[in-house]
Amino acid sequence: MNNPESIGIIKRFYEAMDMLIAGKIIRGKKTFTDRYGINRWNFNTVRQKPESDMFQLVWIAYIVSDFGISAEWIMTGKGGMFAAGLPEIRLGFKNKKKTNSN
């Protein structure tokens, strides 16, 4: 059984997943679970029952290292969801034009 702090981390993980999907950075849960060899049943069960002990810490590592989610935000809820200083293309903004602010 997870404690309240762990449940908060798990909920932020799924909040980030929802944002990545809504922003079309990833296609969906199946894409994510297939890419990393995660059992989709376990992945869905943890979302419905975050107090279960099925959550794997490595899932956090995947969204932090590969999708630019802030480790500080996911672990503490402080700061922004996305890590600062990442190239825009990693955040799914590849169609935005850059402008000079001279």
N, C-alpha and C positions, 0 to 999 in steps of 0.2 A: 504494500500500500504506500503510495507516494504522499509526502507531506505537502502542505499548502504552497510552499515555495516551489517545489518541483512541479506541481500542477500548474502554477503560473508560467513556468518556463515552457511546459508542454503546450499550453494554450497560446503563448506567443509564437511558438514554432508553427502551429497550424494557422495562426493569423498571418504570418509571413508567407506560408504556402498559398493561402487564399489570395494574397496580394500578388504573388508571382504568377499565379494562374490568371487573375483578373487583368494583369498587365501584359498578358500573353508572352511572358518571359519563358514560361514552360507551358506545355499544352494541358497538362492535368496530372492527377495523382498517378495514373498508370505510367505516364512517361517518367515521372520521378522514381517510382518504385522499380520499374524495369531497369532504368539506368544504373541504379545502385544495388540491385539484387535484394530488395526489401520485400518481405512477404506482405502482399497487399491486404490480406485479411487482418494481420497484426496492425498495419498502418491505420486501417479504418477503425479497428477496435479501440486503439489508443485515443483516437479523436473522440469517440463516443464515451469512453471511460478513461479519462486521463489519470484516474487514481490507480489504474492497473499498472503492473510492473513490466509491461512489454516495450515501453519506449526505449530506444537505443540512443545513447549520446552521440554516436557517430552521425546520426541524422542531422544534428545541429552542425557538425563539422562540414557536411555536404552543402548546406545552404549558406553557411558563412563563407567557405572558400570558393564555391562555384557560382554563387548568385549574389554575393555582395551584401548579405544580411549582416547587420552589426552584431558582433558577439556580445558586446556590452548590453545592447538593447534586449537581445533574446534572453540573456541570463539575469538581468536586473530590471528590465523595463525602462531603463533610463536612456535618454538620448533618442536619436532617430532610428527608424527601422533599418535603413540602409547605411552602410559604412561610408564615411566621408572620404572624398578624394578618389573615388573609383571612376574609371572611364565611363562616359555616358552609355556607350554601347552595351556594357555589362548590365546596365540597369534597364535595358529595353528601350532606350530613347534614340535609337539609331537613325530615325527619320527626322529628328529635330535639327534645324540648321543652327550652327553656331554664329554668333555675331560678335564683332569686336566692340569693346566698350572703351575705346580711346577717347 
